[in-house]
Amino acid sequence: MLKIKNISSCYAKVKVLNDVSLEVKEGQILGLLGRNGAGKSTLLKSIMGLVEVVSGNVSLDDEIISGKKAEEIPYYGIGYVPQGRRLFPELMVEENLKMGLLVSGYSADVLDWVLSLFPALKSRMKQKSGTLSGGEQQMVATARALCIKPKYLLMDEPSEGLMPSIIETILETLEKLKTENVGILLVEQKIEGILRVSDSIAFIENGFIRAESDPQKLKKNPDPLEKYVGVKARK
């Protein structure tokens, strides 16, 4: 289990996360919702060692990983798909994927598994990533994170700016990963999508976790969605 226990994080001296506690279980998706600036991306970056955790801790299967260097975190089995994808645009798709395969040991089986999830990338392997469409770049970013064969996957706004068909591909991939026992912490702006795939939902506001619920309850009582995100769920 991936446990976030009472963590606080800062940018410079400004506290952004306040005593946040969450649990992500194997084979389950925890959706994280909140308005812009609520602390969603900061939480993912804190888990990945990109933002310093000043109190509390993050542990994976009871081993504390907060305080580790950012480059060490993937070796513990945590994949990360950042907002904006952050590909190496001058490198080919194949070369971007090799960045993930460095962690899993260049296993051909892992690469075959990843490409089975995103078959459209098979014909793009020798193409520079910067020349791909936004949807194709998102598939590469997700595939690169999956190349480490993660136990847990952190995703930050994967549907941002994408066509509905690509969003559907991403959602279907998440549903497949659940069946393979991958735990997922999902930050997402598409309410219907996050309610569809998530097992539970947490709401963050001003760096505090304010509420937790599940999709079925939220469909019947969308008050937390209105309060913390400003939108209603379709019943």
C-alpha positions in Angstrom: 0.0 0.0 0.0 1.1 3.6 -0.8 0.5 5.6 2.4 0.7 9.4 2.7 0.7 10.1 6.4 0.3 13.7 7.7 2.5 15.3 5.2 3.1 19.0 4.8 5.1 20.4 1.9 6.4 23.9 1.1 7.5 25.9 -1.9 10.3 28.1 -0.5 8.7 29.0 2.9 5.1 28.9 1.7 3.2 25.9 3.0 1.1 24.3 0.2 0.1 20.9 1.8 -1.1 20.7 5.3 -1.2 17.4 7.3 -2.4 15.4 4.3 -3.2 11.7 4.8 -4.3 9.3 2.1 -4.0 5.6 1.2 -3.7 4.1 -2.3 -4.3 0.4 -2.4 -3.1 -2.1 -5.0 -5.6 -2.5 -7.8 -7.6 0.5 -6.8 -7.9 4.0 -8.2 -8.1 7.0 -5.8 -9.3 10.1 -7.5 -8.1 13.5 -6.2 -10.3 16.5 -6.9 -10.0 20.2 -6.1 -9.9 23.6 -7.7 -6.8 25.1 -9.3 -4.1 25.8 -6.8 -5.6 23.4 -4.2 -2.5 21.3 -3.9 -3.2 18.4 -6.2 0.0 18.6 -8.3 2.1 19.4 -5.2 0.9 16.2 -3.6 2.0 14.1 -6.5 5.4 16.0 -6.7 5.8 15.4 -3.0 5.4 11.7 -3.3 7.9 11.7 -6.2 10.5 13.6 -4.2 10.2 16.7 -6.4 8.9 18.9 -3.6 10.3 18.6 -0.1 8.1 17.0 2.6 8.8 19.0 5.7 6.7 16.9 8.1 5.0 13.5 8.0 6.0 10.8 5.6 5.2 8.8 2.5 5.7 5.0 2.7 5.4 2.1 0.2 4.6 -1.3 1.8 5.7 0.1 5.1 9.1 1.4 3.8 9.4 5.2 4.2 10.4 6.7 0.8 9.9 10.4 1.6 13.3 12.0 1.8 14.7 9.8 -1.0 16.1 11.5 -4.0 13.7 12.0 -6.9 15.7 9.8 -9.2 15.4 6.9 -6.7 11.6 6.9 -6.3 10.8 5.1 -9.6 13.0 2.1 -8.5 10.5 1.6 -5.6 7.8 1.0 -8.2 6.1 4.3 -8.5 5.4 5.7 -12.0 4.6 9.3 -12.6 2.8 11.0 -15.6 3.2 14.8 -14.9 0.9 17.5 -16.1 2.1 18.7 -19.5 3.7 15.3 -20.3 7.3 16.5 -20.0 8.6 14.4 -22.9 12.0 14.8 -24.5 10.7 16.3 -27.8 13.9 15.8 -29.8 14.1 12.2 -28.9 12.2 9.5 -30.7 9.3 7.7 -29.1 11.5 4.6 -28.6 14.1 6.7 -26.9 11.6 8.2 -24.5 10.3 4.8 -23.6 13.8 3.6 -22.9 14.0 6.2 -20.1 11.4 4.1 -18.3 12.9 0.8 -19.3 16.1 1.9 -17.6 14.3 1.2 -14.3 12.8 -2.2 -15.3 16.0 -3.4 -17.0 15.2 -3.1 -20.7 12.8 -6.0 -20.6 11.3 -6.9 -24.0 8.3 -8.3 -22.2 7.6 -5.0 -20.5 7.9 -3.1 -23.7 5.6 -5.5 -25.5 3.1 -5.2 -22.6 3.2 -1.4 -22.8 2.7 -1.3 -26.5 -0.2 -3.7 -26.2 -1.9 -1.0 -24.1 -1.1 1.7 -26.7 -0.8 -0.1 -30.1 -1.0 3.2 -32.0 2.6 3.9 -30.8 4.0 0.9 -32.6 4.2 2.8 -35.9 5.6 5.9 -34.1 8.6 4.4 -32.5 11.1 6.1 -34.8 9.3 9.4 -34.8 10.4 12.4 -32.7 8.1 12.9 -29.8 7.8 16.6 -30.4 6.2 16.0 -33.7 3.3 13.9 -32.3 -0.2 15.1 -31.7 -1.2 16.0 -28.1 -3.0 12.7 -27.7 -0.1 10.7 -29.0 2.3 12.6 -26.7 0.0 11.7 -23.7 0.1 8.1 -24.7 3.9 8.2 -24.8 4.1 9.9 -21.4 1.8 7.2 -19.9 3.7 4.4 -21.7 7.0 5.8 -20.4 5.8 5.7 -16.8 4.4 2.2 -17.3 7.8 1.0 -18.7 9.1 0.9 -15.1 6.4 -1.8 -14.5 5.0 0.2 -11.5 3.1 -1.0 -8.5 1.6 2.4 -8.3 1.0 5.1 -10.9 0.5 8.8 -10.3 -1.3 10.7 -13.1 -1.7 14.5 -13.2 -4.5 15.7 -15.5 -4.0 13.1 -18.2 -7.1 14.2 -20.3 -6.0 17.9 -20.4 -6.5 19.3 -24.0 -7.3 15.9 -25.5 -10.0 14.7 -28.0 -12.7 12.5 -26.5 -11.4 9.4 -28.4 -8.0 9.8 -26.7 -9.6 10.4 -23.3 -11.5 7.2 -23.7 -8.3 5.3 -24.6 -6.7 6.7 -21.4 -9.7 5.7 -19.2 -9.8 2.2 -20.7 -6.1 1.8 -20.0 -6.6 2.8 -16.4 -9.4 0.2 -16.1 -7.0 -2.4 -17.5 -4.3 -1.5 -15.1 -6.7 -2.0 -12.2 -7.2 -5.6 -13.3 -3.4 -6.0 -13.2 -3.3 -4.8 -9.6 -1.7 -1.5 -10.2 -2.8 1.2 -7.7 -3.4 4.6 -9.2 -3.6 8.1 -7.7 -5.5 10.1 -10.4 -5.8 13.9 -10.6 -8.3 14.7 -13.3 -10.5 17.6 -14.4 -13.1 15.5 -16.3 -15.6 14.7 -13.6 -17.5 12.0 -15.4 -14.2 10.2 -16.3 -12.9 10.3 -12.7 -16.2 9.1 -11.3 -16.3 6.3 -13.8 -12.9 4.7 -13.1 -12.2 5.6 -9.4 -13.0 3.4 -6.4 -12.9 6.4 -4.1 -12.6 10.2 -4.3 -10.7 12.6 -2.0 -11.3 16.4 -2.1 -8.4 18.8 -1.4 -8.9 22.5 -0.6 -6.1 25.0 0.3 -3.7 22.1 0.9 -6.1 20.2 3.3 -8.0 17.0 2.6 -11.5 18.1 3.3 -13.6 15.0 2.5 -13.6 11.5 1.0 -16.4 9.7 -0.7 -17.1 7.2 -3.4 -18.5 7.7 -6.9 -21.9 6.2 -6.3 -22.5 8.4 -3.2 -21.4 11.4 -5.2 -23.8 10.7 -8.0 -26.6 10.6 -5.4 -25.3 13.5 -3.4 -23.1 15.8 -5.4 -22.7 18.4 -2.7 -19.0 17.8 -2.2 -18.5 18.2 -6.0 -20.2 21.5 -5.9 -18.4 22.7 -2.7 -14.9 21.7 -3.6 -14.8 21.7 -7.4 -17.7 23.8 -8.4 -19.5 21.3 -10.6 -22.3 18.9 -10.5 -22.3 15.2 -11.4 -24.8 13.8 -13.7 -27.2 11.5 -12.0 
